[in-house]
Every structure is written in C-alpha cells, then in structure tokens.
Amino acid sequence: FTHRGRPITKTDSAWRTARRKAGLPSWVTPHTTRHTGATWFRQNGGDLFRLKDILGHSDIRLTERYAKASPDYQRENLAFMGRPRAKDGGRGQGVDTNLGSDASNAAS
C-alpha cells in the first residue's frame, strides 16, 4: 500500500484513528476484525474452503478456529439434522433425498 506515492510501513496511528471514529473499544485490533469477518462470512452461508483461501490459510483447521459461530447460529444449524421433512412440514415417510439428481432420474 502507498500514500502520496510512498510505501506505508506502519499502520498503528491509522488503525487507532479508524477504530476511534468507528466507536470501537480500545481492545479491538485488526486481528479482531479478521476473526469477526471470518465468522460473519460463515454465518452468511460462506463455504469454509473458500474462506480458507480468502484468509490465506494452509490448513483448514486454522480456518475452523477463525470462523467461530455464536451459540444461536449453531443452534439454528441443528434444524438441518435428522430425517428429511415432508413437503407439508411434518416428518414424512419415503422422502426422496435424491430428487432432481441424475441418479434418481436415470432410475425412473
């Protein structure tokens, strides 16, 4: 990055100014915002493997640590567990989990 044609080597004062103008507490660091961004990316439905590339991680386990989810978000995801629901919203028998796939169409 450059400013007025000169390379930026220190960002401390710029960060402090931006943090103060945003009304963020003094304990918020650029690293804090990196974690927040990763968590929001996942909560908005972003793929963990794409996030790994965005953050530049070489190991997916580090990305998992970055993208922590709130307890409410984790609880909401539990709704996807269990037997598929019938179209009427209840628990159905014989729900076709391959509906629309090439394999189920070929078998018909």
C-alpha positions as CSV (number, residue, x, y, z in Angstrom):
1,F,0.0,0.0,0.0
2,T,1.1,3.5,-0.6
3,H,0.1,7.0,0.5
4,R,1.1,10.0,-1.6
5,G,3.4,7.8,-3.6
6,R,5.3,6.5,-0.5
7,P,5.0,2.9,0.9
8,I,3.0,2.5,4.1
9,T,5.2,0.7,6.6
10,K,3.3,1.4,9.8
11,T,-0.5,1.4,10.3
12,D,-0.7,1.9,14.0
13,S,-1.9,5.5,14.0
14,A,-4.3,5.0,11.1
15,W,-5.8,2.0,12.9
16,R,-6.2,4.0,16.1
17,T,-7.9,6.8,14.2
18,A,-10.3,4.4,12.3
19,R,-11.1,2.5,15.5
20,R,-11.9,5.7,17.4
21,K,-14.1,7.1,14.6
22,A,-16.0,3.8,14.4
23,G,-16.6,3.9,18.1
24,L,-14.9,0.6,18.7
25,P,-13.3,-0.1,22.2
26,S,-9.6,0.0,22.6
27,W,-9.2,-3.8,22.8
28,V,-10.4,-4.2,19.2
29,T,-7.4,-4.9,16.9
30,P,-7.1,-5.6,13.2
31,H,-6.8,-9.2,14.1
32,T,-10.1,-9.0,16.0
33,T,-11.8,-7.7,12.8
34,R,-10.3,-10.6,10.9
35,H,-12.0,-13.1,13.2
36,T,-15.2,-11.2,13.1
37,G,-15.1,-11.1,9.3
38,A,-14.5,-14.8,9.1
39,T,-17.4,-15.6,11.5
40,W,-19.8,-13.3,9.6
41,F,-18.7,-14.9,6.3
42,R,-19.7,-18.4,7.6
43,Q,-22.9,-17.1,9.2
44,N,-23.9,-15.6,5.9
45,G,-23.5,-19.1,4.3
46,G,-20.0,-18.8,3.0
47,D,-18.1,-22.0,2.3
48,L,-15.3,-22.9,4.8
49,F,-12.9,-23.9,2.0
50,R,-13.4,-20.6,0.2
51,L,-12.8,-18.8,3.5
52,K,-9.6,-20.7,3.9
53,D,-8.4,-19.3,0.5
54,I,-9.5,-15.8,1.4
55,L,-7.7,-15.8,4.7
56,G,-4.6,-17.4,3.1
57,H,-4.5,-20.4,5.5
58,S,-2.6,-23.5,4.5
59,D,-4.6,-25.7,7.0
60,I,-8.4,-25.9,7.2
61,R,-8.2,-26.4,11.0
62,L,-6.9,-22.9,11.4
63,T,-9.8,-21.6,9.4
64,E,-12.2,-23.5,11.6
65,R,-10.8,-21.8,14.6
66,Y,-11.1,-18.4,13.0
67,A,-14.8,-18.9,11.9
68,K,-16.4,-19.5,15.3
69,A,-20.1,-19.3,15.3
70,S,-22.3,-17.9,18.0
71,P,-24.4,-20.3,20.1
72,D,-27.6,-19.1,18.4
73,Y,-26.2,-19.7,15.0
74,Q,-25.0,-23.2,15.9
75,R,-28.5,-23.9,17.4
76,E,-30.2,-22.8,14.1
77,N,-28.0,-25.2,12.2
78,L,-29.3,-28.1,14.2
79,A,-32.6,-27.7,12.3
80,F,-30.8,-29.3,9.3
81,M,-30.1,-32.5,11.3
82,G,-32.3,-35.6,11.2
83,R,-34.6,-37.2,8.7
84,P,-35.7,-35.1,5.8
85,R,-39.0,-33.3,6.3
86,A,-42.0,-34.0,4.1
87,K,-43.2,-31.2,1.9
88,D,-46.1,-30.4,4.3
89,G,-43.5,-29.6,7.0
90,G,-44.1,-32.8,9.0
91,R,-41.8,-35.8,9.3
92,G,-42.6,-37.9,6.2
93,Q,-42.0,-41.5,5.1
94,G,-40.3,-42.2,1.9
95,V,-38.9,-38.7,1.2
96,D,-36.7,-38.9,-1.9
97,T,-33.4,-37.4,-0.9
98,N,-32.1,-37.7,-4.5
99,L,-34.9,-35.7,-6.0
100,G,-33.6,-33.9,-9.1
101,S,-30.3,-35.8,-9.2
102,D,-29.1,-37.5,-12.4
103,A,-29.0,-40.9,-10.5
104,S,-32.7,-40.7,-9.4
105,N,-33.8,-39.6,-12.9
106,A,-31.9,-42.4,-14.6
107,A,-33.6,-45.0,-12.4
108,S,-37.1,-43.8,-13.3
